[in-house]
Each structure stands twice: as structure tokens, then as C-alpha cells.
Amino acid sequence: MASVVLNAINRWRRIYHRKNYAKHFAEQAAGAAKLPYNSQPRVTAVVQLFNKRQNIEAIVAALSSSPIEEIIVIDDGSSDGAIEILPRLLTGKNHFIIRSNDLFEVRTYSRALDFARGEIVALLQDDDLPPSDGLWVEEALALFDRYPKLAVLGGRDGLKLKLSRVPNSPPSLTYSPVNHRKSEPTELAFTFVDVVNRAPMLLRRDAIQRLGGIDNTFAPFQCDDVDLCLRTWKAGLQVGMYSTGFVRDVGMGGMRLFNAGRLPEQAKKNWEIIYNRYGNDVGKGYFETLVANARNAEQV
């Protein structure tokens, strides 16, 4: 019964948002084709796409109506015809299509980050629909301007890491949400956090590239966002989260559904890497102190 209700909700979301965005899309596409190439865009959006043809038009339309000058869509081997409709959606000089074949998000985001030219790069997924007003981009830019050390800004979930010690078992890392919420938009405005989950995840591109970018050790998926956030803090930079108002989980599918058999082992392997790299720092309260200091400085 629950799956029937979920399918009905997702179907309603798709219909509503496709109708909401479709009436604006033709005009936006025509306008994009007339704009000259921008070699130094302020914001690049990177969308990871796999078998979400029903969502991609709404996503591109929302991005086109926001202060985003560059759009990159990665089609990671879709078989639902998504790749065939991308050329008519992406008509601007700063619109790009990357075609890959089932590489998953770690490798594809890493390659797209190298390709992007935006000062700020927003990593997006194909089952989250951005708001059509672009306010989430304007607020993100204001936060990056306000906090020069802010290098990673999440718009989904913030996590606090802690060291868990269970008798007769080796210590391990666990996490808890910074704020528990059941729907968007959330009342939480902005705060500094240990870790943010993708997506959206907005990156100050040059700073992240200087840190080595997305670590492909975690390929094909899981925990690379955790590693990136912790490396950011250790480099003297900051990680924060804010409210975005995205519509989540529109349409069934995604990495977890198509790879349910691989997920547990992959998660175990990559969390062990995180523990080996950062377990001592988490146990000593290193990240907790950095986050607290950043929050305290904000209140002064």
C-alpha cells in the first residue's frame, strides 16, 4: 500500500512540475541560444542524469530561469531516451552534454568539475527539482560572498560525526542529522556543519580543486561527499548548509534502487576509509571544535 501511495505522489509531482515549468521553457531556450559564450561564469550547474527523462526538462527549465550562466548535464548511460532530448534543451553557448557509460556519480562529478568554468559549481541530481525562482542560487552566492572561507555549501542534510565504541567491537564512525526534517522547505536558514550530503552541493571550485577535488578512491559511489567536507575543514576552510526548497525524490530510480545489492558492501568499504582517515580527529572533537568556533564567530 505504501508503495502505491508513493508512486501516486511521485506521479503527481512529475505532472505538476512539468506543467509548471513547460510554459516557460521554450522562451528560455530561445533566449539562451542568443547569449554569447561566457568564459568566466559565476555559477555552473552540473546535473547527474540516469534514466530520468521525465524530470530533466523541468530541471533544465528551472536552472535556465535562475542566475546560472553555465549548465552541464552528464548522461551516465541512460536507456530511457533522455540523451535524445538533451540537445533541444541545452541550446546555449555555455550548455554542455557529457556522455558517459555507467561510471556513477563520483567519477562523473569529478570529471565535470574539471570541465566547469564557474566560480561556484552546483552539483545536482536528477530526482530533485530546483525551485523555479532561482532564489536558492542568489542566497548561495550571498553566503559565499559573506563567508570567504566557505568552500562547501549543502542544501539537503547536515550531519554531525561521532566516534562510536561498542564493547567487543572495533570503534567506528556514526552520524546524526543536524536537524531532522520531513519535508522542504525547512525552517533552518544557515549554519556551519561537519558534513553535508549531496545534493544540491555547491562548491567554491578553485578552493576545492586546490584540495585535490573529488577523491576517486570512493568510486563508484558513497562517502566522497563526507571526505570532501572533512578535507575542507582540515584545510582551514568551512562547510555550511542552508535551505533550498527543492522538491525531493521525484520519480523512482537512482543509484540506490538500481544498485541495492552493491550498496551495503560499498558503504562498508568507504566508511572504513573515512574512519581510517578521520577517526582520530572525530574522536578528539577536532571537527566539532572547528564547527563550534565558526558558529560562535558568526554570532559575534
N, C-alpha and C positions, 0 to 999 in steps of 0.2 A: 504493500500500500504506500509506504514511504517513497519508494522509487517512482511510483505513478505520479504522486504529488510533485516530486522534484522535477520529473520530466515535464509536467504541465507548467510549472513555474518557469523553467528554462525556456520552454517554447514561447510563453508569454513575453519573457524578457527579450528574446530574439525578435519577435514580431514588433514589439513596441519600439525598441531602439532602432531597428532597421527603418521603420516608417519615420521615426523622429529625425534621423539623420539623412535619409534618402532625398528629401525635398531640397536639402541644401547642397547635396554632393555635386551635381552637375555644374553648378555655378562655381564652386570651389575648385573643381578640376580644371575648368576652363581658365580661371584666374591663375592657377599655379603654372600652367603651360606658358603663360606670357611673362612670368617673372624671370629676370636674368639669373645666371649662376652666382651663388654666394659662396665665396671661398672661405669665409670666416663666420659661419652661422653661430648664433649664441646657443641655440638648442638643437640637438639631434635626437630624434626618437628612433629606437631600434625595436622592432616587433618580431618576436619569435613566433612563427606560424607553422602549424602542422594540423592539417585536416580540420580547419575552422573556416571554410569558405563562407559559411553563413554569418560569420562575425566580422570578417576583415573589411568589408565596405564601411560598416559603422565605425570601426576603429580608425580607418584612414580618414573618414569624414570628420571625426572628432579632432584628430590631430591637425587636419588642414584648417580647422576653424580656431586653432589655438596659436599662441606665439611660438610656433615651432617652424624653423626655416628648412630643416632637413629631415627626411623620413627614409629609413632603411627598413625594408621588410625581408626577413630571412625565411624563405620557404624550405623547410627541412624535409623535403621528400613527400609532400602532400600527395594523396591519391584521390582526393575528392574534387579536383578541378580548380583548386584555389590558385595554382600557378597560372592558369589560363586567363583569369580575370585581373591579375595584378597590373598588367600593362595599361589597362584603361583607367585604373585607379590612381596609378603613380605616373603623372604626366609632366611633373615639373623638372627643372634642371637639377634640383637638389633632391630628387626622388630616385632611389636605387633599389634594385631587387638582387638579393643574394640567393643563389640556388645551391643548396647542399643536400646531402643524401643520408638522413637518419644519423646525424652527428650528435644530436641533442644540444641542450642549452649551454653547457659550459664552453664547449669548443666554438659554437656559433656566436655566442655573445662575445667571446674573446676576439674572434676574427673581426666581427663587426665594430668592436671598439677601436681596433687598429684602423679600420676604414673610415670611421666617422671623423667629422671635422668640427663638430660643435664644442664650444667651451664646456657645456653641460650636456651629458648624454643620458637620456631616459631609457632604461631597459624595461620593455613591456612584454606581456604575454597575451596570447590570442583568445583567452577566455575572460578577460577583464575589459570592460568597455569604459573608456575615459568619459568624463563629463564633456558636454558639447560646448561649454562656455569658455574653456581654456583657463579658468581661474586657478586650477591646480598648478599650471605652469608658471603663471605670474607669481603665485605665492612661493613656489620653489625658488624662483630667481631672486625674490626679495630676501629669502632666507640665506641663500648663498652669498648675496651681497652683504648681508648683515654680519655673517659669521665667516670671516676669511679662511678659517681652518676647517670649516665644514667641507668634507670631501665625499661623504655618502649620505644621501637623504632617502629614507624609505617612506612609502605611502601605504603600507599594508600593516605589518605587525612588527612591534619591537620586542626583543627578547632580552632577558637577564640570565646570564650563565652562572652556574654554581657547581661546586665540586661535591659529588655525592659519594659517601663512603658507607657501604653496606658490609656488615660482618661477613667474613669468609669469602669476600669478593673483592676484586681489584677496584680501586676508585675509578669513577667515570664522571663525565660531564652531563649535567641535565640543564634544562632551561625552563623558564616560566614566562608567560606573556607580561609585558609591561602594563598593558591594560587589556582587560577581557571585554570584547565587544561582539555582538551577534550580528550587527548589520552596519552598513555605511549609510550616511556619514557618521563618524564618531565625534564625540564632543571634545576629544583630545586635540589640542591645537598643535604645539610643537614642543618636543623635549629631546634631550640627548639620551641615548640608549647604548647598551653594549653592542647589540646586533640588530639588524633589520632583515626581514625576509623580502625577497623579490615576489611580486612586482606590484606597483612600479618601484623601481630603484633608480634614483638619479645620481649621477657621478660627476664630480669635477674631473674632467677627462685627463688633463695634463698631470694632475696630482696622482691619480690612480695609475696612470701609465708609468710614472716615476717609481711607484711601488712595485712594479712588475705586472700590473694588470690582473686579469682573472687567471687564477692558477689552474692550469690544465691537469694537474695531478688529480683533481677531483672529478675529471671527466669519467663517464658522460653526464652525470648529474649528482646533485646533493652536496650541500655544505660549502660550496665555493663562495656563497654569499656570506656565510659565517666567517670563513677565513679572511675574506676581503675586509670585512668590518674590523676584525681584530688586528689585522695588519695596519689598518688605517689608524687606529688608536695608538698602536706601538710606534708609529712614525711621527707622533705628535700632532696628528690631525684628528678630526671629530666625525662622529656618526650621529645622525638625528632622525627623528620620524615626525611626520605631520599628517594632517587629514587631507584626503584627496577626493572622496565621494565617488570612487569608481564603482561600477556595478560588477560584482564578482561572479565567477563560475558560471558564465553564460554558455550553455551547451556542454554536453557530456564529452569526455575525451581527455586528452592531455597525457603527460608523462606517467602519472601515477596509475591511470586506467590502463594504458597500453603496455605498461611495464611492471605490473603488480608483482610478477614473480621475481623480478630483478631487484626491486626496491629494498627489501629488508637487508639483503647482503651488501648492497651498495651503500646503504645508510650506515650499516655497522662498520664497514671498512673506512668510510670517510670520517665518521665521528671519532674513530680511533686516531686518525691523522690529526684531527683538531685537538684531541686530548694530548697527544704527544707534543704538539707544538705549543699549546697554550694552557695545559692543565695546571702547571705550577703557578702561572700568573693568575689564573682564575682562583685557585686555592688561596693565594696570598692576598686576594682582594685588589689586585692591580687595576683591573678594568673598572671595578666598582668605584675605586677612588677617582679614576680619571673622569668617569661619568658624573660622579657627585661634584667634583671640582668644576666641571663645565656648567652644571646646573646652578651651582652656587654663584659662579661668576655672572650668569645670566640674570640672577635676582638682585645683584648689586646695583 
